[in-house]
Amino acid sequence: MSILFYCILFLNVFAFIQIAYDKRLAIKNKKRISEKALLGIVFFGGTIGSGLAMLIFKHKTSKISYLWKFWGIVFLQISVGFFWIYTA
């Protein structure tokens, strides 16, 4: 398999763990991971892992501002993907 596959896989596993850890910190009322850091991983390819963790752990699912940013990144990634496919 290509190195790109393993990079995306690593990013998604890391994103999943990051959301799970942030949920744990939220439950314990400790200092949290910033939204900028969480969305940064999503932007660079951790969309699936982050989305799955959000659903499984019910974390960040009621924060509308976070969801708008998350889905904006998803839309951007899909748009770039279609552009890349159709111009290749």
Backbone hydrogen bonds, N-H to C=O, Kabsch-Sander energy under -0.5 kcal/mol:
donor,donor_aa,acceptor,acceptor_aa,energy
6,Y,2,S,-1.3
7,C,3,I,-2.2
8,I,4,L,-2.5
9,L,5,F,-2.6
10,F,6,Y,-2.5
11,L,7,C,-2.5
12,N,8,I,-2.2
13,V,9,L,-2.3
14,F,10,F,-2.7
15,A,11,L,-2.5
16,F,12,N,-2.2
17,I,13,V,-2.4
18,Q,14,F,-2.5
19,I,15,A,-2.3
20,A,16,F,-2.2
21,Y,17,I,-2.7
22,D,18,Q,-2.3
23,K,19,I,-2.2
24,R,20,A,-2.0
25,L,21,Y,-2.4
26,A,22,D,-2.2
27,I,23,K,-2.2
28,K,24,R,-1.9
29,N,26,A,-1.0
30,K,25,L,-2.5
38,L,34,S,-2.1
39,L,35,E,-3.2
40,G,36,K,-1.6
41,I,37,A,-1.6
42,V,38,L,-1.4
43,F,39,L,-2.7
44,F,40,G,-1.8
45,G,42,V,-1.5
46,G,41,I,-2.7
50,S,46,G,-2.3
51,G,47,T,-2.7
52,L,48,I,-2.6
53,A,49,G,-2.1
54,M,50,S,-2.4
55,L,51,G,-1.9
56,I,52,L,-2.9
57,F,53,A,-2.8
58,K,54,M,-0.7
59,H,54,M,-1.1
64,I,62,S,-1.0
67,L,63,K,-2.2
68,W,64,I,-2.5
69,K,65,S,-1.7
70,F,66,Y,-2.9
71,W,67,L,-3.0
72,G,68,W,-1.9
73,I,69,K,-2.1
74,V,70,F,-2.1
75,F,71,W,-2.6
76,L,72,G,-2.3
77,Q,73,I,-2.6
78,I,74,V,-2.5
79,S,75,F,-2.6
80,V,76,L,-2.6
81,G,77,Q,-2.3
82,F,78,I,-2.6
83,F,79,S,-2.5
84,W,80,V,-2.7
85,I,81,G,-2.3
86,Y,82,F,-2.6
87,T,83,F,-1.5
88,A,84,W,-0.8
